[in-house]
Amino acid sequence: MKRTSSSAIRESNRSSVVEMLRRHGAMTRADLAAATGLSRATISSLLTQLSTAGMITEHRPPTEGGTGRPSALVSLDRTAGLAIAVDIGVRHVAVAVGDLSRRVLAERWVPLPHGHSADAGIATVLDCIDQTTAEADARRDQIMGAAISIAAPVPRTERRLAVPGVLPGWNSAALASAVGERWDVPVAVENDANAGALGESTFGVLAGAPSLVYVKLASRVGLGCVLEGSLYRGGGGFAGELGHITVDLDGERCWCGLRGCLELYAGGDGLLRRLDRAGARVEDIADLVRRAHDGDAAVLRAVADGARMLAVGLSSVALLLNPSAIVIGGELAELGELLLGPIRQQLAEIPFGPPTEVVRSTLGDRASMVGALALVLTESRRFGDRSGSVAPSA
């Protein structure tokens, strides 16, 4: 009985160490001891065990001025498990493979036509996964799970899309089932803005921030929230539909059925439609961004109107959630201060506490993809790693 109890305690301690490394990517031994509440001697013993099994690596970062050597950082080795990430956008499919130290080992991007079909898309995804896992030299037994980021609302309790019209045909669990069956792993499906928020909090310029809001401004407008270190999805999984708050009660009808939705004014497709009606022929979002920076008067007026409405919407978000920061991502983030300036100005008028920090994403169009990776890497309850195969020492 005593031996079984001792083994169970050691296994629990090992799980705590691995959980911290999965959550933070790399940590010093002292930080591991502080985070887990275990003694340094226990941490040392457990790390020796994991190192012998090839599950961790340890390296000392380069010295950056000052005196003394920096403490060595411990991280999980790829032997402990790999993750597959899939990002399905309105006009692309992207796939990546990463390890538990948060390294992206390989990634692949394939452009698709607007309104691409599910059948062709699923075949493209599976082909990309095969190519990307081969490039990463990933064995089947190393893959511990996959996460799919998709540009549509995703219910908490289902893997089908809540609004099939966003991506026609992508309205079932077919993709998740296909990936899961081919690799024999659990698969999660997540909204792209939620995945982007997780990507920013894990890999971005504000990685580790206790709470942040990520706003994805591309063809449409989406928002993801990380609150107290965890992704907030809401009761049914639909939290963050910023693009569908009403900014004009008498406005035109949105594809969602509501009137005067924010994304009709601040989303890429909405901006292009409004410019077209004004007689300004703009090819796509990239052309819109170029012409805005070149000083095109019609484009600048449309961008200013959209930025103003977005700023008002985000002011309400800041008042409700009080996030540490708001990160602006997506294709329209390339507008830079033309977009961020009005948002900062509006948030500065909030009288409660210091203004919320507003920054542009450094992850660019990779935010949702690396966020899908982060979902697998950090959620150990859904995606078990291979460190559990290490037998506890006597």
N, C-alpha and C positions, 0 to 999 in steps of 0.2 A: 504493500500500500504506500509506504513512504517513497519507494523508488518511482511508482507511477505518479505520485503527487509532484515529486521533484522534476520529473520529465515534463509534466504538464506546465509547470511554472516556467521552465526553461523555454518551452515551445511558445508560451504566451509572451515572454520577453523577446524572443526572436521575432515574433510577429510584430511587436511594437516597434522594434528597430527598423524592420523592413517597411512598415507603414510610414514611418517618418521619412525614410529615404525616398519612397514613392511620392510622398506629398511635397517634399522640398527639393528633390533632385540630387543635391550634394550637400553634405554637412560635415562639420568637424566632429571629432570624438567628443569634445566638450559640449557641443551643441546637442549631440545625440543624447548624452547623459542628462542634460537639462530638460530636453523635450520629453524624454520617456520617464524621468524620475529614477532611472537605474544608476547604480554606482559605476564609476569609470572602470573598475575591475571587471564588472559584469559586461559592460560594453566591449571591453577589450577581448574578453573570452568569446563573446558571440561573434564579433567581427573576425576573429581568428578562424572560427568554425565556418563562417560564410566564405571567407577568403580561400580556405582549403578546398571548399566545394566549387570554387571558381565563380561565385555569385556576386562578388564585389570587386571594385578596384579602388585604389587609393593613390592620390597624386598631390603634390604640393604646388600651389599656384605660384607664378613668378612674383618676385619681390618688386613692389612699386614704390621705390624710394623708402626713406626711413631706415631704421635698423631692425635687426632680428629677422628670423625666417618666419613666413606665414605658416599657420597650422595646415596640416594636410587635410584634404577633403575626401570623404568617403562617398562613393556612389555605387549603385547597382550595376552590374555588368550585363551585357546583352544576353548572357547565359540565363539570367533570371527571368527573361521574358521579353517579347517584342509585341508591338501593337501595329495594327493596320488602321489608317485613317482614310476616309473617302469624303470628298467635298463635292456636292452636286449643286452647281449654280444655274442661273437662268441660261448662261451661254458657255458653260465649261464643266468638265469633270476633272478633279485632281485626286491623286492617290499618294500617300506617303507611308513609309515604315519607319518606326522609331523605337528606341529602347528606353529602359527605365531610368537611365541617367539623363533623359530628355534630349538625346541626340537624334536628329533626323538623319537616318541612314541612307534613304533614297526617296525621291519624289518624282512624280510625272504629271504633266498637265496636258489636257487635250481640249481644244476649243470645239464647241458644239453649236449648231444653229439655234437661234431663239425659238422656244417652243419644241425642243427636241423630244422625240417619243421615248417612252419608258423602255420599250423592247430594245431599241438601238442603244439607249443609254446603259442598260444593264449589261449588255454584251461588251460595251466599251469599258465599263467599270471592271468587270471580271478580267478582261484582257490587260488592263492597266495594273491590276493587283498582281497578276502573274508576272508581268515584266518588272514591277517595282520590287517584289519580294526576291526575284532572281538577282536583281542588281544589288540588293542588300544582303545577298547570300543568307536568306532567312530560311531555316528549316521549319517544316510543318509543326514539329513538336515545340518549337520556340514561340509560336504565335499564341498569345493568351486571349486575344479578343480583337474586335473591330468596332469602330464607331463611324457612323455616317452622318455628315452634316448636310442638310438639305434646305433650300430656300423656300420654306413653306412652314406654316404652323403645324406642330407635331403634338398630338394629345399625349398626356402623361401615361395613359393606360393602354395605348394602342400604337402600333407601328405604321398604320396607314396615315395618309395626310388628311388633315381636317378640311382643307380647302383644295380639292383636286385641281381646280382651275389655275392655280399658281404655276404648277408644272403639269401640263396635261398628261394623263396616263399614269403618273407616279402616285397612285392612290391605294396601294396595297403594300403588303409586307414582302412583295416578290424579291426586291433587291436584298433586303436583310436576310431572307431565307436563302437566296442564292449564295451570298457570301458566307453565311453560317454553315451551309451544307458543304461548300467546297473546302473550307478550312477547318470545319468541325470545331467552331469557337462560338462563344456568345457574341451577339451583335446588338449594339444600341443605335437608335436613330434620334438625332437631335436637330432642332432648329438652328439655322446657320448663324443667327445673331447670338444665340445662347452659346454656341460653340466659339464664336469670336470673342465673347466675354471671357470664357474660360481660357482661350488662347492668350489673351492679353494679360490675364492675372497669373499665368504660368510662364509665358515666354516673352511677354512684351516689356516695354520701357518701364511700366509700373508693376512688374512682376512682384507678387508678395503683398500688394496693397490689400488691406482687409476688406475694402468694399470699393467697387468701381462699376460704372455703367459703360457699356460699349455700344456705340451707335453705328450701324452699318448703313451707309448711304451709297446705294448703287442704283440698279433699275428701280428698286423699291426702298422702303425705309424700315429697318428693324432695330430692335434694342434688346440687349442681354444684360442681366444684372448678376454680379457676384456680391453677395452680402455676407459679411462675417466669414469670408473665406469659402463660401459654398455657393454654387449656382442656384439662383432662385427661379423656379419655373412656374410658380403659382399653383392654385388648386387643381386645375385641369391641364396645365402645361402651356397655357397661352399668355403668360405674363410677358410684357415687353412689346406688345403690338403698337408701338409708338406711331407707326405710319397710319394708323386708323383712328387716332383721336381726331375729333372734329375741330377744325379751325375756321370753317365757314359754314354756318347753319344753312345758308341758301346756296351752297356750292353745288357743283356738278356731282353726279352719282359715281361713286367709286366701284371698281370691279367686285368689292366685298359686299356691296349692297347699301352701304352707308353714304351719306352726302358730306362733301367738304372735307374729306380725309387729308391729313397732313401730307401724305406721300404724293397726292395729286399736285402739290406745290413744291415740295422739297425733294422728291424722288427723281431719279434720272429720267424715267419714262414720262413722268408728269411734266418735268421741265421741257423735254423735247416736244411734247404735244403742245404746250403753251406757246413755245417759240414758233412752231409750225403754223399755229393759228394766227400768230402775229406777222406771218410772212417771212420769218427768218428760217431759212433752210439749214438745219444743223444735222450732220450725218449721224452722230452717235455721242455717247457720253465723253469719249476721249476728245472728239472735235469740240464739244461744248466747253470742256476744260481749257483746251488750247485757245479758243476764241475769247474766253473770259480773261485769260492772262494777256491776250493781245489787245484787250481794251474794247472789244465789240460792244457797242452801247446796248443793243437789244438783249444780248446774252447777259450783260452785267445787270440790267434791270430785272431780268427773270431770276438770276442768282440772288440778287439782293432781297427780292420778295420772298423767295424760298428760305433764305437764311434767316430772315426776320421771323417767319412763322415757325421755323425749327427752333429758334432761340426761345420763343415764347413757350413752346412745348417742353423744351428741356428745362426751362425755369420751373415749371410745375413738377417735373421729375426730381429736380434738385430739392425742392421744398418737401416733397413727399418722402424721399429716400435718404437725403443728405449723404450722398456718396463721397468718398475721398477724392474721386476724380471722374471725369467723363472723357472717354477715349473716342475720337472720331475716326472711323475707318471706311473702307469701301472706295469705289472709283472716284466718287465726288470729293473725297478727302483731299484729292490732288488740287482742289481749289484753294487750299491753304488758308491764309488770313481772310480771303474774301468770304469764307464760311466761318472760320473760327473766331474772327474778330467780333462779329455781331453776337455770337453766342456768349463770349466772355463779357461783352458789354452788358448784356441782359442779366447774366448771372451775378454780376457785380452789384446790381441793384437790390439783391435779396438782403434784407436787414439782419438776418440771423447768422452770426458767425462769419468767418472769412469766406471769400468767394470760392466756389468749387473750382478746382483746377481743371482746365480743358486742354487736352493734348491731342496731337495727331498720331495715329497709330504708326509704329515703326515696322509692324508686321505686314502692312499692305494687304494685298489680296490673299496672303497666306494665313490670315488670322483664323478663319473658320477651320481650315485644314489642320493646323497645329493644335487648335482647340479640340478637334475630334481626337487627336492623339492624346492630348492631356486628359480627356475623359477616360480613356482606357488606362493610362498610366497612373492616374491618381485614385480611381474608384476601385479599391481592392475587393470590396464586397461583391461586386459584379464580375470583376475580371481578376481571377486568381493568378499569381505569378508562380514560378517554378521553385522559389526558395523553400516552399513547404516540403520539397523532396529531400531537403537536408535533414538527415537523421540527428536528433538531439544527442549530444555526447553524454556519457554516463556521469 
